[in-house]
Amino acid sequence: MPRRSIIRGARVVFTCAGGAPKSGPAQADARPISGASVVATDGVIDYVGHAGDADLLAARPGDTVIDAAGGTVVPGLVDPHTHAVFGGDRREELRRRLGGATYAEIAAGGGGILSTVRATREASEEALVASAKARLDQMLACGTTTCEIKSGYGLQPDAELKILRAIRRLKDEHPIDVVATFMGAHEIPAEHRANRRRYIDQVVGEMIPAAARAGLAEWCDVFCESGVYTPEEAAEILEAGARHGLKPRIHADELAESGGALVAARVGARSADHLLHVTPRGIHAMKEADVVATLLPIAAFYLKLGRFAPARDLIEGGVPVALASDLNPGGGFSPSMPFAMTLACFAMRMTVEEALVAATINAAYAIDRHDRAGSLEAGKDLDAVVVDGDAVDLLKVGAPAIRAVVKRGQVVWRRPVT
């Protein structure tokens, strides 16, 4: 028997409908409908609109009825850039940054990514899955219903495949929909520093084919940054991934102008991420190549980088902007997409509506899930967040604003009653 779900009693539903990605003035087109209800069958939306059809909205035995109680309903949040599977703990690095140490100084002393690589190589697949589940639980409580997770803390064939297998298990075992990215090119491992070419050949000739052959990844990513991977190396790796069916995305222009945005345009990447130092030329190239700018203000905040990505320049340049948490053991210290929205509004001069679109439909487009997620409209999954009060209440820090999180028409998280 079909299973129906109804969300009703909302003061307003922000649908974020109308095609993807949204750019320029449309970046703010969150499509609110006052007094709307949402109806789904077997988790797929049939109807979004005013309560004009009494029979359609009438509850029947067995229906799931979710009362928004005069609050606001928004699409389930989408987090298109995370490193949620890792071993070890780098909170001590956070204390060092608070004491004045820079990201580069910590990395030069054996910390940073390579510190997590050592711990992740030592961890079992079971341990990686267990610790990542706890992180996904936190993300779910913050409204995330779909996310991307990268490998990249193994930096050797067996360890990278171990991480990707853990990601596949999370996809099967957790309510959040998970999208997998291979990122063996996250750093040059310590054992290959004297011959980086040997490692790049291993990524291109061994790791990418193995990940693709096992069906463990959909995307290929690379950290294009001074001291990590050059633009030429990044393009080579992403093009190798594409030959094996892995779609390209890239870490670009985070710590300095790296040329990453230009590489994204050159290889047809769906998304270029970070972009703190993106140039006007890079913005123009991304616009012409239909590349999404996925911005990670939480990382800039916790890494104390002293600047944020130029969201206004990107929006005014016609580049669609998405937001992500960059959840990771070093700089992505928060699992909260609402916190990313808060920083987008107060540090990157985005409006609430622009940030909401960036965290929903544009974020879904950035990981090629816009056909199922990111907006509330007929034919898509009923993934939603029920907010007490207005959408702007998502920007509160340290105060609960989310009442419930809905995944395919079922409540998968509800704020505990105290």
FENUR-V810213 format. One record per residue. N is the residue number from 1. RES is the residue in one letter. PSI is psi in radians with two decimals (* if undefined). Layout:
N | RES | PSI
N | RES | PSI
//
This chain:
1 | M | 2.32
2 | P | 2.48
3 | R | 2.06
4 | R | 2.58
5 | S | 2.44
6 | I | 2.21
7 | I | 2.13
8 | R | 2.98
9 | G | 0.22
10 | A | 2.47
11 | R | -0.65
12 | V | 2.52
13 | V | 2.10
14 | F | 1.93
15 | T | -0.51
16 | C | 0.48
17 | A | 3.04
18 | G | 0.44
19 | G | 2.79
20 | A | 2.60
21 | P | 2.88
22 | K | 2.31
23 | S | 2.91
24 | G | -2.42
25 | P | -0.52
26 | A | -0.23
27 | Q | -0.47
28 | A | 0.11
29 | D | 1.43
30 | A | -0.04
31 | R | 1.07
32 | P | 2.51
33 | I | 2.03
34 | S | 2.43
35 | G | 0.46
36 | A | 2.79
37 | S | 2.83
38 | V | 2.30
39 | V | 2.38
40 | A | 2.66
41 | T | 2.20
42 | D | 0.70
43 | G | -0.03
44 | V | 2.30
45 | I | 2.29
46 | D | -0.60
47 | Y | 2.38
48 | V | 2.13
49 | G | -2.91
50 | H | 2.73
51 | A | 1.08
52 | G | -0.43
53 | D | 1.69
54 | A | -0.64
55 | D | -0.70
56 | L | -0.67
57 | L | -0.08
58 | A | 2.28
59 | A | 2.44
60 | R | 2.83
61 | P | 2.31
62 | G | -0.18
63 | D | 2.59
64 | T | 2.02
65 | V | 2.15
66 | I | 2.04
67 | D | 2.01
68 | A | -0.18
69 | A | 0.75
70 | G | 0.11
71 | G | -2.73
72 | T | 2.49
73 | V | 2.29
74 | V | 2.81
75 | P | 2.67
76 | G | 2.38
77 | L | 2.56
78 | V | 2.23
79 | D | 1.77
80 | P | 0.22
81 | H | 1.79
82 | T | 2.79
83 | H | 0.97
84 | A | -0.18
85 | V | 1.97
86 | F | 2.82
87 | G | 2.84
88 | G | -2.99
89 | D | 2.20
90 | R | 0.52
91 | R | -0.44
92 | E | -0.55
93 | E | -0.61
94 | L | -0.74
95 | R | -0.69
96 | R | -0.71
97 | R | -0.68
98 | L | -0.39
99 | G | 0.00
100 | G | -0.16
101 | A | 2.50
102 | T | 2.88
103 | Y | -0.79
104 | A | -0.70
105 | E | -0.72
106 | I | -0.74
107 | A | -0.71
108 | A | -0.44
109 | G | 0.21
110 | G | 0.04
111 | G | -2.71
112 | G | -2.59
113 | I | -0.74
114 | L | -0.48
115 | S | -0.77
116 | T | -0.58
117 | V | -0.80
118 | R | -0.79
119 | A | -0.64
120 | T | -0.67
121 | R | -0.61
122 | E | -0.39
123 | A | 2.57
124 | S | 2.82
125 | E | -0.70
126 | E | -0.77
127 | A | -0.68
128 | L | -0.73
129 | V | -0.79
130 | A | -0.80
131 | S | -0.64
132 | A | -0.60
133 | K | -0.71
134 | A | -0.66
135 | R | -0.71
136 | L | -0.61
137 | D | -0.73
138 | Q | -0.71
139 | M | -0.75
140 | L | -0.75
141 | A | -0.39
142 | C | 0.13
143 | G | 0.00
144 | T | 2.22
145 | T | -0.21
146 | T | 2.40
147 | C | 2.79
148 | E | 2.53
149 | I | 2.35
150 | K | 2.64
151 | S | -2.84
152 | G | -0.04
153 | Y | 0.30
154 | G | -0.88
155 | L | 0.51
156 | Q | 2.70
157 | P | -0.92
158 | D | -0.71
159 | A | -0.66
160 | E | -0.74
161 | L | -0.59
162 | K | -0.78
163 | I | -0.78
164 | L | -0.62
165 | R | -0.67
166 | A | -0.72
167 | I | -0.73
168 | R | -0.69
169 | R | -0.70
170 | L | -0.70
171 | K | -0.65
172 | D | -0.45
173 | E | -0.07
174 | H | 2.57
175 | P | -0.56
176 | I | 2.31
177 | D | 2.28
178 | V | 2.34
179 | V | 2.30
180 | A | 2.38
181 | T | 2.29
182 | F | 2.21
183 | M | 0.96
184 | G | -0.36
185 | A | 0.94
186 | H | -0.52
187 | E | 2.98
188 | I | 2.05
189 | P | 2.71
190 | A | -0.67
191 | E | -0.16
192 | H | 0.14
193 | R | -0.54
194 | A | -0.27
195 | N | 1.31
196 | R | -0.53
197 | R | -0.64
198 | R | -0.70
199 | Y | -0.75
200 | I | -0.71
201 | D | -0.62
202 | Q | -0.73
203 | V | -0.85
204 | V | -0.75
205 | G | -0.34
206 | E | -0.93
207 | M | -0.86
208 | I | -0.86
209 | P | -0.67
210 | A | -0.76
211 | A | -0.73
212 | A | -0.75
213 | R | -0.65
214 | A | -0.05
215 | G | 0.58
216 | L | -0.15
217 | A | 2.63
218 | E | -0.51
219 | W | 2.80
220 | C | 2.33
221 | D | 2.77
222 | V | 2.55
223 | F | 1.67
224 | C | 1.78
225 | E | 2.63
226 | S | 2.25
227 | G | -0.11
228 | V | -1.70
229 | Y | 2.31
230 | T | 2.87
231 | P | -0.69
232 | E | -0.74
233 | E | -0.72
234 | A | -0.79
235 | A | -0.71
236 | E | -0.79
237 | I | -0.77
238 | L | -0.66
239 | E | -0.62
240 | A | -0.74
241 | G | -0.77
242 | A | -0.63
243 | R | -0.45
244 | H | 0.25
245 | G | 0.16
246 | L | 2.12
247 | K | 2.52
248 | P | 2.52
249 | R | 2.88
250 | I | 2.46
251 | H | 2.11
252 | A | 2.37
253 | D | 0.75
254 | E | -1.00
255 | L | -0.34
256 | A | 3.00
257 | E | 1.92
258 | S | -0.19
259 | G | 0.12
260 | G | -0.64
261 | A | -0.65
262 | L | -0.64
263 | V | -0.75
264 | A | -0.80
265 | A | -0.71
266 | R | -0.74
267 | V | -0.01
268 | G | 0.66
269 | A | 2.50
270 | R | -0.63
271 | S | 2.45
272 | A | 2.27
273 | D | 2.61
274 | H | -1.49
275 | L | 0.52
276 | L | -0.53
277 | H | 0.42
278 | V | 2.47
279 | T | 2.87
280 | P | -0.67
281 | R | -0.74
282 | G | -0.72
283 | I | -0.80
284 | H | -0.74
285 | A | -0.72
286 | M | -0.73
287 | K | -0.80
288 | E | -0.52
289 | A | 0.11
290 | D | 0.77
291 | V | 2.33
292 | V | 2.45
293 | A | 1.89
294 | T | 1.99
295 | L | 2.49
296 | L | 1.25
297 | P | -0.42
298 | I | -0.72
299 | A | -0.79
300 | A | -0.62
301 | F | -0.92
302 | Y | -0.48
303 | L | -0.10
304 | K | 0.87
305 | L | -0.20
306 | G | 0.09
307 | R | 2.88
308 | F | 2.88
309 | A | 2.57
310 | P | 1.28
311 | A | -0.71
312 | R | -0.74
313 | D | -0.69
314 | L | -0.80
315 | I | -0.82
316 | E | -0.38
317 | G | 0.05
318 | G | 0.25
319 | V | 2.21
320 | P | 2.36
321 | V | 2.27
322 | A | 2.79
323 | L | 2.64
324 | A | 2.88
325 | S | -0.50
326 | D | 0.59
327 | L | 2.11
328 | N | 2.98
329 | P | -0.18
330 | G | -1.29
331 | G | -0.37
332 | G | 1.31
333 | F | 0.01
334 | S | 2.40
335 | P | 0.13
336 | S | 1.97
337 | M | -0.61
338 | P | -0.60
339 | F | -0.67
340 | A | -0.69
341 | M | -0.71
342 | T | -0.85
343 | L | -0.62
344 | A | -0.69
345 | C | -0.75
346 | F | -0.30
347 | A | -0.33
348 | M | 0.14
349 | R | 0.55
350 | M | 2.67
351 | T | 2.91
352 | V | -0.76
353 | E | -0.72
354 | E | -0.72
355 | A | -0.67
356 | L | -0.79
357 | V | -0.71
358 | A | -0.52
359 | A | 0.01
360 | T | -1.61
361 | I | -0.69
362 | N | -0.63
363 | A | -0.69
364 | A | -0.70
365 | Y | -0.64
366 | A | -0.40
367 | I | 0.32
368 | D | 0.71
369 | R | 0.28
370 | H | -0.23
371 | D | -0.36
372 | R | -0.44
373 | A | 2.95
374 | G | -0.19
375 | S | 2.82
376 | L | 1.70
377 | E | 2.76
378 | A | 2.38
379 | G | -0.21
380 | K | 2.85
381 | D | 2.49
382 | L | 1.42
383 | D | 2.15
384 | A | 2.78
385 | V | 2.23
386 | V | 2.08
387 | V | 2.33
388 | D | 2.29
389 | G | -2.47
390 | D | 2.92
391 | A | -0.58
392 | V | -0.35
393 | D | -0.28
394 | L | -0.39
395 | L | -0.09
396 | K | 2.45
397 | V | 2.15
398 | G | 0.07
399 | A | 2.36
400 | P | 2.20
401 | A | -0.40
402 | I | 2.17
403 | R | -0.74
404 | A | 2.68
405 | V | 2.29
406 | V | 2.30
407 | K | 2.08
408 | R | 0.78
409 | G | -0.04
410 | Q | 2.48
411 | V | 2.05
412 | V | -0.19
413 | W | 2.40
414 | R | 2.39
415 | R | 2.23
416 | P | 2.50
417 | V | 2.19
418 | T | *
//
